[in-house]
Amino acid sequence: MSGVRPGTRHYTVVCSSCGTRYEDDGLLLDCSGRHEPAFLRTEYPVYGTSGTRAGGDTGLFRHAPLLPVARTFPDVPGPVVHRAERLGRRIGLDRLWIAFNGYWPERGAYLPTCTFKDLEAYTVLGRLPADPPVLVIPSAGNTAAAFAWAATRHRVPCLLVVPAPALERMRFPAPLDPCVRLVVLDGTATYSDAIACADLLAALPGHHAEGGSRNVGRRDGLGTVMLAAADALGRLPETYVQAVGSGTGAIGAHEAAGRLRADGEAPPRLLMCQNAPFAPLYEAWRCTGAAAPADREHEPLARELTNRRPPFGVRGGVRDVLTESGGDVLCTDNVAALAAMALFEEVEGVDIEPGAGVALAALADAVRTGRVRRDELVLLNVTGGGRVRQAHDLPLVPARPWLRVPWPGIEQGPRAVAEQVARELSGLAAVAEGAR
């Protein structure tokens, strides 16, 4: 456990709005002050690239000095950063680098659930107090998979809420531990429905909202993509490209870059990419006022990007980091994303997730239209890949839901689900008490 002593906290949590400083308890999500919604952020005593690595650690926790953790876990892989000259030539870039998050043995990439959500899951778990409550986490699939496997390996209680299509991404090297409970919403339920249900379930006794983008562990864990890139490049990239749903990963990358920047150095320009026809951040950034119709959440190729409640106007959120970095939000469609996925596999030799295809397609279009210069130093975050390769190489076990709930429609739906889960938990508690 190099770099972080178990149980200690080497950082401070600070409100982005009022500057109030907190000693972290591992669960803090919001400032207690009365002001506009604002993210908490972390401050560390050591900055600069020489301070981002803990001697002796590899993978994710080599960056423990810039992670809000009270403990680290052994053998957790991190991002793999490499120069992609052939792919760059195909889309018109001379200096394209890739941060690959997934399973790609030839490159030394072994993230267990094939996306950069593994980075946030282990960081959030490392931030928790010694005897944590049950974390309640909604997901479109990738986040649930990452938390399910990390929590299984280290026996941390979690309640995961997902729409039924997410089950296709829930395959693991072994069965999930009983401390991980998977609630599946059947029927027409969407990611937004899972979020609404989780909000109610987090109020149950002994349960606690994981917090999503409000959790400093999530943002800083995802920010290790930027830390790994700085290690590989010897500097920060000029432009950072990533597909986004909430924008949490891009915010984390921006915050991480801020800890590494020299005085007067410009931050990497953030290019956030969304998948039409569901692109709420794209619409908000352009102030069109357009709202996605209710059924559009089912239409994008990259379902992991369908977040109806992204932290756009929060202090320290998407709008702020786009403004500070001189960034932009790009948008591409399913056809272009599929073509980009095929191009990556042809050139690089491994499959990538739809979200990564969205980012590559949007970047290629930005180069064609002159938004990105040919000689620009670009870091493309491939947020997930190698799922097909992993299934070929390893025997995987499909996750078994703890509870499947027929989705009753939008009227009273989340409350009905919360009540059913509460009944199931009460029944389990009664059985356990009888056994004693």
Phi, psi and chi 1 to 4 in degrees:
 res  aa     phi    psi   chi1   chi2   chi3   chi4
   1 MET       -   54.6  -65.8 -168.6 -179.0      -
   2 SER   -63.3  141.1  -57.7      -      -      -
   3 GLY    91.5  -26.9      -      -      -      -
   4 VAL  -137.1  123.4  175.9      -      -      -
   5 ARG   -83.1  134.4  -64.1 -167.6  -53.7  -83.4
   6 PRO   -52.4  129.7  -24.6   33.1      -      -
   7 GLY    88.9  -12.3      -      -      -      -
   8 THR   -92.6  157.4   67.0      -      -      -
   9 ARG  -129.0  116.5  -62.4 -167.3 -175.4  -88.8
  10 HIS   -98.6   17.7   59.7  -70.5      -      -
  11 TYR  -139.6  168.5   59.9   92.6      -      -
  12 THR  -123.4  146.4  -57.0      -      -      -
  13 VAL  -102.7  131.8  177.1      -      -      -
  14 VAL  -130.4  138.7 -176.2      -      -      -
  15 CYS   -76.0  132.7  176.5      -      -      -
  16 SER   -70.3  -17.2  -65.3      -      -      -
  17 SER   -97.0  -58.2  177.3      -      -      -
  18 CYS  -101.5   -9.7   66.8      -      -      -
  19 GLY    80.5    4.1      -      -      -      -
  20 THR   -59.2  136.4  -60.7      -      -      -
  21 ARG  -106.2  140.3  -54.8  174.1   70.7   82.4
  22 TYR  -128.6  145.7  -63.8   91.4      -      -
  23 GLU   -85.4  120.3 -177.0  175.5  -23.4      -
  24 ASP   -71.2  141.6 -168.6   23.4      -      -
  25 ASP  -106.3    4.7   63.5   -1.6      -      -
  26 GLY    89.3   -8.0      -      -      -      -
  27 LEU  -126.5   -9.7  -64.4  168.7      -      -
  28 LEU   -61.0  130.4 -175.0   65.7      -      -
  29 LEU  -120.0  -25.8  -62.6  175.0      -      -
  30 ASP  -140.2  154.7  -62.0  -63.1      -      -
  31 CYS   -76.6  145.0  177.5      -      -      -
  32 SER   -84.2   -5.8   58.9      -      -      -
  33 GLY   -71.8  158.6      -      -      -      -
  34 ARG   -94.0  100.2  -67.3 -171.0  174.2 -175.9
  35 HIS  -163.2 -176.6   47.6   63.0      -      -
  36 GLU   -62.3  157.0   81.6  -84.9   33.4      -
  37 PRO   -53.4  133.9  -25.3   34.2      -      -
  38 ALA  -150.5  139.1      -      -      -      -
  39 PHE   -71.8  144.2  -81.6  152.6      -      -
  40 LEU   -77.4  152.5  -61.0  174.6      -      -
  41 ARG  -138.0  163.8   54.2 -177.4  173.9   80.3
  42 THR  -102.5  146.5   45.0      -      -      -
  43 GLU  -122.2  134.9  -75.1 -171.8   -1.5      -
  44 TYR  -117.3  151.3  -60.3   93.6      -      -
  45 PRO   -75.8  -11.7   26.4  -34.6      -      -
  46 VAL  -124.7  131.8   59.3      -      -      -
  47 TYR  -128.3  171.3  -75.7   73.7      -      -
  48 GLY    90.2  155.2      -      -      -      -
  49 THR   -62.0  -28.7   53.8      -      -      -
  50 SER   -69.9  -16.0   62.6      -      -      -
  51 GLY  -104.6    9.3      -      -      -      -
  52 THR   -90.5   -7.4   67.6      -      -      -
  53 ARG  -119.7  139.0  -61.7  177.7  -66.2  -80.0
  54 ALA   -98.6  124.2      -      -      -      -
  55 GLY   -59.1  134.1      -      -      -      -
  56 GLY    94.4  -25.3      -      -      -      -
  57 ASP   -87.6  152.0  -85.4  -46.1      -      -
  58 THR  -126.8  176.0   60.3      -      -      -
  59 GLY    66.5 -148.2      -      -      -      -
  60 LEU   -56.3  -47.0  172.2   65.7      -      -
  61 PHE   -83.7    8.1  -72.3  109.9      -      -
  62 ARG   -67.2  -17.2   76.4 -178.9 -170.1  -90.3
  63 HIS   -98.0   20.0  -59.1  -63.4      -      -
  64 ALA   -54.4  -33.4      -      -      -      -
  65 PRO   -61.0  -20.3  -27.2   37.0      -      -
  66 LEU  -116.7   34.6  -69.6 -177.8      -      -
  67 LEU  -127.4  141.8  -71.1  175.5      -      -
  68 PRO   -85.1   67.1   32.9  -35.3      -      -
  69 VAL  -122.5  145.7  -67.4      -      -      -
  70 ALA   -96.8  -11.9      -      -      -      -
  71 ARG  -152.9  155.4   65.4 -167.9   56.6   79.0
  72 THR  -116.7  164.0   63.0      -      -      -
  73 PHE  -118.7  142.7  -55.8  107.6      -      -
  74 PRO   -74.4  152.8   27.6  -34.2      -      -
  75 ASP    60.9   38.6  -55.1  -40.6      -      -
  76 VAL   -99.5  116.1  179.3      -      -      -
  77 PRO   -67.0  163.8  -15.3   29.0      -      -
  78 GLY  -124.7 -171.3      -      -      -      -
  79 PRO   -67.2  154.4  -10.9   24.6      -      -
  80 VAL  -117.0  122.6  173.4      -      -      -
  81 VAL  -110.4  130.1  179.7      -      -      -
  82 HIS  -148.3  158.2   70.6  -82.6      -      -
  83 ARG   -79.1  134.9 -171.0  165.2 -175.0  175.4
  84 ALA  -115.0   75.0      -      -      -      -
  85 GLU   -66.9  -45.4  -65.2 -177.5   70.0      -
  86 ARG   -64.9  -44.8  -69.5  179.8   58.3 -142.3
  87 LEU   -64.3  -40.6 -176.9   63.1      -      -
  88 GLY   -58.1  -43.8      -      -      -      -
  89 ARG   -62.0  -36.5  -75.1 -163.1  -62.3  -90.3
  90 ARG   -66.5  -28.1  -68.0  -71.7  -68.1  -90.4
  91 ILE  -109.3    3.2   65.4  170.9      -      -
  92 GLY    92.3   27.9      -      -      -      -
  93 LEU  -120.1  137.6  -74.9  174.9      -      -
  94 ASP   -89.6  -24.0  -66.2  -26.7      -      -
  95 ARG  -132.6   65.2  -63.3 -166.4  -64.9  164.0
  96 LEU   -97.1  127.6  173.9   64.4      -      -
  97 TRP  -118.1  149.2  -72.5   70.5      -      -
  98 ILE  -120.4  133.7  -73.9  171.2      -      -
  99 ALA  -101.2  106.6      -      -      -      -
 100 PHE   -94.6  125.4 -173.6   86.0      -      -
 101 ASN  -119.7  101.5  -66.1  -81.8      -      -
 102 GLY   168.2 -150.2      -      -      -      -
 103 TYR  -114.0  113.9  179.2   84.4      -      -
 104 TRP  -156.2   82.7 -168.1    0.0      -      -
 105 PRO   -54.8  -38.0  -26.0   34.7      -      -
 106 GLU   -61.0  -25.5  -69.4   80.7    4.2      -
 107 ARG  -100.6    1.8  -70.6  -76.1 -175.3 -176.0
 108 GLY    77.2   23.0      -      -      -      -
 109 ALA   -99.5  122.0      -      -      -      -
 110 TYR  -138.5   35.0  -68.5   97.9      -      -
 111 LEU   -60.5  127.9  -75.4  178.2      -      -
 112 PRO   -65.4  -31.7   17.6  -29.7      -      -
 113 THR  -112.1   16.7   66.0      -      -      -
 114 CYS    73.4   13.4  -62.5      -      -      -
 115 THR  -141.1  167.0   78.0      -      -      -
 116 PHE   -72.2   -0.4   78.9  153.8      -      -
 117 LYS   -65.0  -23.3  -61.6  -61.3 -175.2  178.1
 118 ASP   -58.6  -35.0  -71.6  -46.5      -      -
 119 LEU   -64.0  -41.9  -50.5  177.0      -      -
 120 GLU   -74.8  -36.2   68.2 -178.7    9.1      -
 121 ALA   -62.0  -49.4      -      -      -      -
 122 TYR   -67.8  -32.5  -80.1   97.3      -      -
 123 THR   -69.9  -43.4  -53.2      -      -      -
 124 VAL   -60.9  -43.7  167.8      -      -      -
 125 LEU   -66.2  -36.2  -62.1 -170.2      -      -
 126 GLY   -68.8  -19.5      -      -      -      -
 127 ARG   -83.9  -20.2 -178.0 -173.5  172.6 -137.1
 128 LEU   -64.8  154.4  -69.7  174.0      -      -
 129 PRO   -68.4  171.7   24.2  -32.5      -      -
 130 ALA   -63.0  -36.4      -      -      -      -
 131 ASP  -122.0   79.2 -174.3   20.2      -      -
 132 PRO   -78.9  157.2   31.0  -36.5      -      -
 133 PRO   -71.5  176.8   29.0  -34.7      -      -
 134 VAL   -74.3  119.4  178.0      -      -      -
 135 LEU   -76.4  132.8  -78.8 -171.3      -      -
 136 VAL  -107.4  123.9 -179.2      -      -      -
 137 ILE  -135.6  116.4  -53.3  158.3      -      -
 138 PRO   -86.1  153.4   32.3  -32.5      -      -
 139 SER  -160.4  153.2  172.3      -      -      -
 140 ALA   -86.4   -7.6      -      -      -      -
 141 GLY   149.2  -57.3      -      -      -      -
 142 ASN   -67.6  -43.3  -70.1  -25.1      -      -
 143 THR   -64.3  -42.7  -65.0      -      -      -
 144 ALA   -60.9  -42.5      -      -      -      -
 145 ALA   -61.4  -44.9      -      -      -      -
 146 ALA   -63.3  -47.6      -      -      -      -
 147 PHE   -67.7  -37.3  -86.7   92.4      -      -
 148 ALA   -60.0  -45.0      -      -      -      -
 149 TRP   -76.4  -42.4 -175.3 -118.7      -      -
 150 ALA   -61.7  -43.2      -      -      -      -
 151 ALA   -68.6  -32.7      -      -      -      -
 152 THR   -65.5  -45.6  -72.6      -      -      -
 153 ARG   -63.3  -31.5  -73.2 -167.8   63.5 -164.5
 154 HIS  -120.4   13.4  -60.0  -74.5      -      -
 155 ARG    51.7   57.8  -63.0 -172.4   55.7   77.9
 156 VAL  -110.2  124.6  178.7      -      -      -
 157 PRO   -67.6  129.7   22.7  -31.5      -      -
 158 CYS  -140.2  146.4  -72.0      -      -      -
 159 LEU  -120.3  114.1 -178.7   63.5      -      -
 160 LEU  -107.5  134.3  -52.7  165.9      -      -
 161 VAL  -120.5  120.6 -172.9      -      -      -
 162 VAL  -138.0  151.2  -58.9      -      -      -
 163 PRO   -73.2  156.0   24.6  -30.7      -      -
 164 ALA   -54.2  -39.6      -      -      -      -
 165 PRO   -59.4  -20.0  -25.4   35.4      -      -
 166 ALA   -66.1  -21.6      -      -      -      -
 167 LEU   -60.4  -27.2  -84.8  176.7      -      -
 168 GLU   -64.6  -19.2   67.8 -171.3   44.3      -
 169 ARG   -97.9    2.1  -57.9 -173.9 -177.5 -171.6
 170 MET  -102.0   74.2  -51.9  -75.1  -77.6      -
 171 ARG  -131.0  132.2  -62.4  168.7   61.4   85.6
 172 PHE  -135.6  164.6  -54.0  100.3      -      -
 173 PRO   -66.0  -16.3  -23.9   34.9      -      -
 174 ALA  -154.3  166.7      -      -      -      -
 175 PRO   -62.6  153.0  -22.9   33.8      -      -
 176 LEU   -71.2  148.9  -63.2  179.8      -      -
 177 ASP   -69.6  147.9 -170.3  -89.4      -      -
 178 PRO   -58.5  -19.6  -26.1   35.1      -      -
 179 CYS   -71.7  -11.3   72.0      -      -      -
 180 VAL  -102.8  114.7  177.0      -      -      -
 181 ARG  -112.1  125.0  -66.1 -170.8  171.3  126.9
 182 LEU  -107.8  114.5  179.5   61.2      -      -
 183 VAL  -101.3  121.8  177.0      -      -      -
 184 VAL  -110.5  126.0  177.1      -      -      -
 185 LEU   -93.6  113.8  -52.1 -179.0      -      -
 186 ASP   -84.6 -175.4  -77.9  -39.5      -      -
 187 GLY    72.6 -134.3      -      -      -      -
 188 THR   -95.8   14.5   59.9      -      -      -
 189 ALA   -60.9  145.3      -      -      -      -
 190 THR  -119.3  176.6   65.8      -      -      -
 191 TYR   -57.1  -40.6  179.8   26.5      -      -
 192 SER   -61.2  -37.4  -63.8      -      -      -
 193 ASP   -65.2  -40.4  -61.1  -37.9      -      -
 194 ALA   -61.7  -40.5      -      -      -      -
 195 ILE   -62.9  -44.1  -68.0  172.2      -      -
 196 ALA   -63.4  -39.6      -      -      -      -
 197 CYS   -66.8  -44.0  -69.2      -      -      -
 198 ALA   -62.4  -35.1      -      -      -      -
 199 ASP   -58.4  -38.5  -74.3  -13.9      -      -
 200 LEU   -77.5  -39.7  -66.5  173.3      -      -
 201 LEU   -65.9  -29.4  -67.2  170.6      -      -
 202 ALA   -66.1  -16.8      -      -      -      -
 203 ALA   -85.5   -6.3      -      -      -      -
 204 LEU   -66.2  148.3  -66.6  173.7      -      -
 205 PRO   -56.3  134.9  -24.3   33.5      -      -
 206 GLY    80.1    4.9      -      -      -      -
 207 HIS  -114.9  158.7  -69.3   63.4      -      -
 208 HIS  -152.1  135.2 -166.8  -80.7      -      -
 209 ALA   -64.4  132.9      -      -      -      -
 210 GLU   -65.3  -36.4  179.9  -87.0  -30.9      -
 211 GLY   106.7  -14.4      -      -      -      -
 212 GLY    59.7 -131.5      -      -      -      -
 213 SER   -65.4  -17.6   58.7      -      -      -
 214 ARG   -76.2  -15.0  -67.6  149.7   57.6 -146.6
 215 ASN   -84.1  117.4 -168.2  -42.7      -      -
 216 VAL   -63.3  -24.9  -65.2      -      -      -
 217 GLY   -64.6  -41.2      -      -      -      -
 218 ARG   -60.5  -53.4  -90.6 -147.6 -165.3 -168.1
 219 ARG   -64.5  -43.5  -59.0 -159.4  -48.6  -86.2
 220 ASP   -71.9  -33.3  -70.4    8.1      -      -
 221 GLY   -63.6  -45.1      -      -      -      -
 222 LEU   -67.7  -29.0  -63.9  174.9      -      -
 223 GLY   -66.5  -13.2      -      -      -      -
 224 THR   -64.6  -16.9   58.6      -      -      -
 225 VAL   -59.6  -43.5  172.1      -      -      -
 226 MET   -69.7  -38.0 -172.8   64.8   76.7      -
 227 LEU   -63.5  -42.8  -57.9 -177.9      -      -
 228 ALA   -65.3  -37.4      -      -      -      -
 229 ALA   -65.7  -41.4      -      -      -      -
 230 ALA   -62.7  -37.7      -      -      -      -
 231 ASP   -60.6  -46.2  -75.8   -9.0      -      -
 232 ALA   -73.0  -39.5      -      -      -      -
 233 LEU   -85.6  -21.9  -84.0   66.2      -      -
 234 GLY    76.8   10.6      -      -      -      -
 235 ARG  -169.8  176.9   55.2  162.6  -67.6 -179.6
 236 LEU   -85.2  148.6  -67.3  171.4      -      -
 237 PRO   -69.7  161.1   27.2  -34.6      -      -
 238 GLU   -76.9  -35.6  -68.0  177.4   88.1      -
 239 THR  -136.2  137.9  -63.2      -      -      -
 240 TYR  -119.6  127.3  172.3   87.5      -      -
 241 VAL  -121.0  128.6 -176.5      -      -      -
 242 GLN  -153.8  140.3 -174.2 -159.1  -52.2      -
 243 ALA   -73.2  142.4      -      -      -      -
 244 VAL  -136.0  147.3  -63.2      -      -      -
 245 GLY  -108.7  -66.9      -      -      -      -
 246 SER   -85.9  -26.5   66.7      -      -      -
 247 GLY    91.9    4.4      -      -      -      -
 248 THR   -58.6  -43.6  -56.4      -      -      -
 249 GLY   -63.8  -40.3      -      -      -      -
 250 ALA   -69.1  -38.2      -      -      -      -
 251 ILE   -62.1  -43.7  -63.1  169.1      -      -
 252 GLY   -61.7  -39.4      -      -      -      -
 253 ALA   -63.6  -41.3      -      -      -      -
 254 HIS   -64.7  -44.1  179.6   77.3      -      -
 255 GLU   -64.1  -40.5  -68.5  175.5  -28.4      -
 256 ALA   -64.2  -42.2      -      -      -      -
 257 ALA   -60.8  -36.7      -      -      -      -
 258 GLY   -61.8  -29.5      -      -      -      -
 259 ARG   -78.1  -19.2  -61.2  180.0 -176.6  112.7
 260 LEU  -101.7  -17.8  -57.1 -177.4      -      -
 261 ARG   -65.5  137.8  -76.8  165.6   50.2 -156.7
 262 ALA   -75.7  160.5      -      -      -      -
 263 ASP   -56.8  127.8  -71.0  -17.5      -      -
 264 GLY    84.9   -8.2      -      -      -      -
 265 GLU   -77.4  135.7 -177.1 -178.8    7.8      -
 266 ALA   -73.0  145.0      -      -      -      -
 267 PRO   -73.1  155.0   28.4  -34.5      -      -
 268 PRO   -57.4  137.0  -23.1   33.1      -      -
 269 ARG   -71.9  126.1  176.6  172.0   58.4  133.5
 270 LEU   -88.0  125.3  -59.4 -179.1      -      -
 271 LEU  -113.9  103.5  -65.2 -178.0      -      -
 272 MET   -91.2  138.5  -56.5 -173.4 -168.1      -
 273 CYS  -121.9  133.8  -49.6      -      -      -
 274 GLN  -124.4  165.8  -68.5 -144.2  -71.7      -
 275 ASN  -112.0  105.5 -173.3 -174.3      -      -
 276 ALA   -63.2  145.9      -      -      -      -
 277 PRO   -92.5    6.6   34.7  -36.3      -      -
 278 PHE  -107.2   96.9 -172.5   86.8      -      -
 279 ALA  -141.9   64.9      -      -      -      -
 280 PRO   -64.3  -34.9   17.6  -29.4      -      -
 281 LEU   -69.8  -37.8  -77.9  176.4      -      -
 282 TYR   -60.2  -45.4  176.6   81.2      -      -
 283 GLU   -66.5  -42.5  -58.2  -69.1   -7.5      -
 284 ALA   -65.1  -41.3      -      -      -      -
 285 TRP   -64.2  -34.7  179.3 -120.1      -      -
 286 ARG   -90.5    1.6  -80.6  160.2  175.5   71.9
 287 CYS    55.1   38.8  -60.8      -      -      -
 288 THR   -78.5  -22.9   64.5      -      -      -
 289 GLY    77.3    1.7      -      -      -      -
 290 ALA   -71.5  140.0      -      -      -      -
 291 ALA  -116.0  138.4      -      -      -      -
 292 ALA   -70.1  128.5      -      -      -      -
 293 PRO   -57.2  157.9  -22.8   32.6      -      -
 294 ALA   -57.4  -32.4      -      -      -      -
 295 ASP   -86.0   -7.3   60.9  -13.1      -      -
 296 ARG   -71.1  -18.4  -76.5 -161.2  175.8 -176.5
 297 GLU   -64.3  -20.1 -160.7  165.9  -24.3      -
 298 HIS   -86.5  -13.4  -67.2  -76.1      -      -
 299 GLU   -89.4  -30.9  -64.7  177.5   14.2      -
 300 PRO   -65.5  149.2  -20.1   32.4      -      -
 301 LEU   -63.1  -42.2  177.1   70.4      -      -
 302 ALA   -92.8   86.1      -      -      -      -
 303 ARG   -63.7  -24.9  -74.4 -160.8  -54.5  -90.2
 304 GLU   -65.5  -12.2   64.2  -93.0   31.8      -
 305 LEU   -95.9    5.5  -53.8 -176.3      -      -
 306 THR   -91.2   82.1   53.9      -      -      -
 307 ASN  -116.9  115.4 -171.3  -39.1      -      -
 308 ARG   -81.0  -11.0  -74.1 -175.4  178.8  -83.6
 309 ARG  -124.6   54.9  -66.1  161.1   53.4 -178.4
 310 PRO   -70.9  150.7   27.3  -34.6      -      -
 311 PRO   -80.5   70.3   31.5  -35.8      -      -
 312 PHE   -76.1  -52.8 -177.9   74.5      -      -
 313 GLY   -93.5    1.0      -      -      -      -
 314 VAL   -64.9  141.6  176.0      -      -      -
 315 ARG   -61.3  124.8  177.4   66.9   67.6   90.2
 316 GLY    87.5    3.6      -      -      -      -
 317 GLY   -91.9 -155.5      -      -      -      -
 318 VAL   -59.4  -49.2  170.6      -      -      -
 319 ARG   -60.1  -41.7 -179.1  171.1   56.4 -162.7
 320 ASP   -65.2  -45.1  -77.1   -4.7      -      -
 321 VAL   -72.4  -31.3  -60.0      -      -      -
 322 LEU   -64.1  -43.8  -75.6  170.3      -      -
 323 THR   -65.5  -47.1  -58.8      -      -      -
 324 GLU   -63.0  -32.7  -69.6  167.5   10.7      -
 325 SER   -95.1   -2.7   72.0      -      -      -
 326 GLY    65.7   33.6      -      -      -      -
 327 GLY   -88.6 -170.2      -      -      -      -
 328 ASP  -156.6  162.5 -159.1   -2.1      -      -
 329 VAL  -113.3  126.1 -175.5      -      -      -
 330 LEU  -108.0  162.9  -48.7  178.7      -      -
 331 CYS  -142.9  141.2 -166.1      -      -      -
 332 THR  -142.6  165.5 -166.2      -      -      -
 333 ASP  -103.8  177.3   60.5   24.4      -      -
 334 ASN   -62.9  -39.4  -68.5  -12.1      -      -
 335 VAL   -63.0  -45.9  173.2      -      -      -
 336 ALA   -65.5  -38.2      -      -      -      -
 337 ALA   -65.2  -41.8      -      -      -      -
 338 LEU   -62.9  -41.0  -76.9  167.9      -      -
 339 ALA   -64.2  -38.3      -      -      -      -
 340 ALA   -68.0  -38.6      -      -      -      -
 341 MET   -61.3  -42.6  -67.4  168.0   69.2      -
 342 ALA   -66.0  -39.1      -      -      -      -
 343 LEU   -63.0  -44.6  173.3   64.5      -      -
 344 PHE   -61.4  -45.2 -167.1   97.3      -      -
 345 GLU   -65.8  -37.0 -173.5  162.7   10.2      -
 346 GLU   -64.0  -45.4  172.7 -162.1  -21.5      -
 347 VAL   -83.6  -44.4  175.0      -      -      -
 348 GLU   -94.8  -23.9  -64.3  -73.3  -29.8      -
 349 GLY    91.7   16.6      -      -      -      -
 350 VAL  -146.0  149.8   70.0      -      -      -
 351 ASP   -74.9  151.7   59.6  -74.9      -      -
 352 ILE  -127.9  161.1   60.0  173.1      -      -
 353 GLU   -75.3  158.3  -65.5  -70.2  -75.8      -
 354 PRO   -54.5  -39.6  -29.2   36.9      -      -
 355 GLY   -60.5  -41.6      -      -      -      -
 356 ALA   -65.4  -35.4      -      -      -      -
 357 GLY   -63.1  -38.5      -      -      -      -
 358 VAL   -60.4  -45.6  166.2      -      -      -
 359 ALA   -64.2  -43.8      -      -      -      -
 360 LEU   -65.3  -42.3  177.1   55.9      -      -
 361 ALA   -63.0  -43.3      -      -      -      -
 362 ALA   -66.4  -38.0      -      -      -      -
 363 LEU   -64.8  -45.4  172.7   59.2      -      -
 364 ALA   -59.3  -40.0      -      -      -      -
 365 ASP   -67.6  -37.8 -176.2   63.1      -      -
 366 ALA   -64.9  -34.4      -      -      -      -
 367 VAL   -68.2  -44.5  174.6      -      -      -
 368 ARG   -60.4  -37.0  -77.6 -167.3  -61.3  -90.6
 369 THR   -92.2    2.3   57.9      -      -      -
 370 GLY    85.3    5.6      -      -      -      -
 371 ARG   -70.9  -27.2  -73.1  177.4  170.0  176.5
 372 VAL  -121.4  127.2  174.1      -      -      -
 373 ARG   -71.7  153.7  -55.1 -175.0  -40.7  -87.3
 374 ARG   -61.8  -35.9 -175.2  179.9 -171.3   94.8
 375 ASP   -93.9    9.7   64.7  -13.6      -      -
 376 GLU   -69.8  142.0 -147.2  159.3  -43.0      -
 377 LEU   -85.4  105.5  179.9   57.7      -      -
 378 VAL  -113.6  133.0  176.0      -      -      -
 379 LEU  -108.4  117.1  177.1   66.9      -      -
 380 LEU   -99.0  118.3  170.6   64.5      -      -
 381 ASN   -84.4  105.0 -174.5   -9.8      -      -
 382 VAL   -82.3   97.4  173.8      -      -      -
 383 THR   -72.8  -13.9   47.4      -      -      -
 384 GLY  -164.3  142.9      -      -      -      -
 385 GLY  -174.3  165.0      -      -      -      -
 386 GLY    82.6   12.9      -      -      -      -
 387 ARG   -65.1  -41.9 -164.5 -178.5  -59.6  -86.5
 388 VAL   -66.2  -42.4  173.3      -      -      -
 389 ARG   -62.3  -43.5  173.3   66.7 -174.0  -82.8
 390 GLN   -62.1  -43.3 -174.5 -167.4   55.5      -
 391 ALA   -63.7  -29.5      -      -      -      -
 392 HIS   -74.3  -37.1  179.4  -91.1      -      -
 393 ASP   -85.3  -31.8  -72.0   -1.4      -      -
 394 LEU  -125.7  142.7  -55.0  173.9      -      -
 395 PRO   -73.9  125.7   24.8  -30.5      -      -
 396 LEU  -119.2  144.6  -60.8  173.8      -      -
 397 VAL  -107.6  123.5  179.3      -      -      -
 398 PRO   -64.2  140.6  -18.4   30.5      -      -
 399 ALA   -68.8  143.8      -      -      -      -
 400 ARG  -103.7  120.0  -63.5 -176.4   62.7  179.2
 401 PRO   -61.2  142.5  -22.7   33.7      -      -
 402 TRP   -74.4  -35.8  173.0   66.2      -      -
 403 LEU  -149.7  131.6 -176.3   64.9      -      -
 404 ARG  -112.0  130.7  -63.8 -164.8   77.1  135.1
 405 VAL  -121.4  119.9 -177.7      -      -      -
 406 PRO   -62.1  123.7  -17.2   30.3      -      -
 407 TRP   -72.6  121.7 -175.3 -114.0      -      -
 408 PRO   -87.3    5.6   32.2  -33.8      -      -
 409 GLY    99.9  174.8      -      -      -      -
 410 ILE   -72.5  -28.5 -158.3   67.0      -      -
 411 GLU   -74.3  115.9  -67.8  -64.3  -31.2      -
 412 GLN    61.2   10.6  -60.7  -59.9  -43.4      -
 413 GLY   -58.6  -57.0      -      -      -      -
 414 PRO   -58.2  -40.8  -26.0   35.8      -      -
 415 ARG   -65.6  -39.1 -171.8  164.3  -60.6  -78.4
 416 ALA   -62.6  -40.6      -      -      -      -
 417 VAL   -64.1  -46.2  173.0      -      -      -
 418 ALA   -59.5  -40.6      -      -      -      -
 419 GLU   -65.6  -39.5  -70.0  169.9   -5.4      -
 420 GLN   -66.4  -42.7 -175.7  170.0  -11.4      -
 421 VAL   -62.7  -42.2  170.7      -      -      -
 422 ALA   -60.9  -39.5      -      -      -      -
 423 ARG   -63.8  -43.2  -73.3 -166.0  -62.9  -88.9
 424 GLU   -62.6  -42.4  -65.3  -71.3  -23.0      -
 425 LEU   -66.8  -37.9  -69.1  171.0      -      -
 426 SER   -63.6  -39.3  -63.5      -      -      -
 427 GLY   -63.3  -41.8      -      -      -      -
 428 LEU   -63.8  -41.3  -72.6  173.7      -      -
 429 ALA   -63.9  -39.4      -      -      -      -
 430 ALA   -65.4  -40.4      -      -      -      -
 431 VAL   -63.5  -44.4  169.1      -      -      -
 432 ALA   -62.9  -40.5      -      -      -      -
 433 GLU   -65.5  -40.2 -177.8   63.7   28.1      -
 434 GLY   -63.1  -37.1      -      -      -      -
 435 ALA   -66.5  -32.1      -      -      -      -
 436 ARG   -74.3      -  -74.7 -164.2  -68.7  -89.6
